Amino acid sequence: MPKRETAYVFDSERHSKLPAVSQEFFETIFESSYDGIYITDGRAVTLMVNKSYESISGLRREDMLGQDMHELVEKQVISQSGTLAALETLKPVTMEQSFKTGKRATITSTPIFNEDNQVVLVVTNVRDVTELYELQRELEMSQERSRRYFSELESLRRQMSRSTKVVAEDPAMQEVLQVARKVAELDVPVLLEGEIGVGKRELARYIVARSRRKKARFIEVNCSSYMEGMLERELFGSVSPDAQDQGAMGLLELVNGGTLLLDEVGELPPEVQSRLARFMQVHCFERVGSMTSIQADVRILASTSRDLKKLVSERRFREDLYYVLNVLPIQVPPLRQRRDDILPIVDRLCSSLNKKYHQKKRFTQSALLALRNYNWPGNIRELHNVVESAVILSDEDLIHSEDLPLPQSVQPSARQRSEFAVPLDLRRIVEELELRYIRSAYQKYGNVRDAARSLGMDPSTFVRKRARLEEREKL
């Protein structure tokens, strides 16, 4: 069988515009390759290097031409040589290579044989895969971030299971819980309103624990704690190439199928308000920097200590977002309007702090009376701080009223302290004191409305409490 020769044939009529086949022609192709090309002879001596190889490796061709690959590896100019591996195995070899430029490449060295089956050339193709490694690293970072969120979610779920019992001894708070139980079963947004520290987040956990999504993910986001521009990326994710969290999953994706609590929703930046309003209406969104829509099934709970309706009138809060959030509003009363809850909360806090600090502290009845009488402008948060401070700083196991970091005006008188010198029925004492105040207020104002207002109650609570206390007084 005659030997077949390789030839390049050009039809002069059909390819009249093609350049003549010449060394210059092939050098142009060689230099225009996006991949680096490195060619040695059969003894591993460098013959040709193109510009792309120089760019990827950071090496100059004038320093490489005529150099033996064995010496280049020995001098660590090149980390490892595909050329030498191909000469050893007489087969194409693919491997990874790192360069001093910080770039990483996948190289394929292919031996070229002559008619006598001897290697006359080794052609190495060098492909820059640095960006692929960067994408892999960013993917791993995103996955690690997701794992961290899942870990935090599990911790939050365990915490929530321990803290969903809301103290509601007071009739005002019992009404709130009754509403919360009803809305928990309805898969719609809920807006929790109330002063700072009244326990809105605890009530949100109470709702989630009784909802259809109780076994799904639940994330709390404090909208006031993020720097400008960060909250949008945190909620919706990002694909911006300039962002450190490129390709990061947002919380809406992460909590898909579960519940998201937006704490202090009145602090949302305008751009986030717009995106959130759209998401709540159409249940889809785009990551920051992307045009691709993502669907997510998320129940939104929101809480605020601000007057959102006033913010809407001042054009500081979007009206459409206000109405989609305000489907089922719940007003959480301040602690001064649910005084029957103060002592049960103190009892729970004291028990928890004793376990935490390995102590056996307890409050005297005069201290409890002072706590009961204080107006608590900072609500439960302030009560927690006062109780914890007293537990830590008191020298004895018994915490007296003077150990409490409270204004002098709320401290019991010397006569009251002497009355509590021996163990008494604290609940009975508190009830007698309440009834005394209720009767005194009614006697002073002559009507339920004004008497209730003077004690920080609503009229219905005033009437119920008076009837209940007078009934117990007869026993």
Number of C-alpha atoms within 10 A of each C-alpha: 3 4 5 6 5 6 6 5 7 12 8 9 7 8 9 10 8 11 9 10 11 8 8 11 12 11 11 10 10 18 16 13 14 14 21 24 23 24 22 23 19 18 16 22 20 20 18 17 22 21 19 21 23 16 15 23 23 14 18 14 17 10 8 19 16 15 15 16 22 17 13 15 14 11 10 10 15 18 14 18 20 23 31 19 18 23 21 11 10 17 13 18 20 18 14 16 20 17 15 13 11 10 17 21 23 15 24 20 25 22 25 19 14 9 7 6 8 12 17 15 22 29 21 25 20 25 20 22 17 16 12 12 14 11 14 12 12 17 16 12 16 17 14 12 15 17 12 12 16 16 12 13 18 14 12 17 20 11 12 18 14 9 14 18 13 16 19 18 16 17 19 21 23 15 12 16 20 10 15 22 16 12 20 21 14 12 14 16 23 25 24 26 21 18 19 18 19 22 20 25 19 16 23 25 26 22 24 29 22 17 19 14 19 18 13 16 20 25 19 18 18 15 19 15 12 15 8 8 11 11 21 21 21 19 21 23 26 22 19 16 10 7 12 11 19 19 21 24 21 20 19 26 20 21 21 17 17 22 26 25 24 22 24 21 25 23 18 21 18 12 11 16 21 15 17 21 19 16 21 19 11 10 15 18 22 18 23 20 15 13 10 10 11 14 14 19 16 24 21 20 25 24 26 20 18 16 12 19 16 11 15 16 11 10 10 16 22 19 17 15 19 19 12 19 22 19 12 17 17 20 14 21 19 23 26 22 21 19 24 22 21 24 19 14 19 22 14 11 17 22 15 13 18 16 11 9 11 9 14 14 20 20 22 19 26 24 22 22 23 20 24 19 19 18 15 20 16 17 19 21 15 15 21 18 13 17 22 18 14 22 26 13 11 15 11 12 13 16 22 19 23 16 19 23 12 15 10 11 10 15 20 18 11 9 8 13 18 11 13 17 11 9 9 11 9 16 12 13 14 18 19 16 13 19 19 13 14 22 12 13 19 17 12 11 13 11 12 18 16 17 23 20 14 14 15 17 20 17 16 14 16 20 15 11 18 18 13 12 17 13 10 12 12 6 5
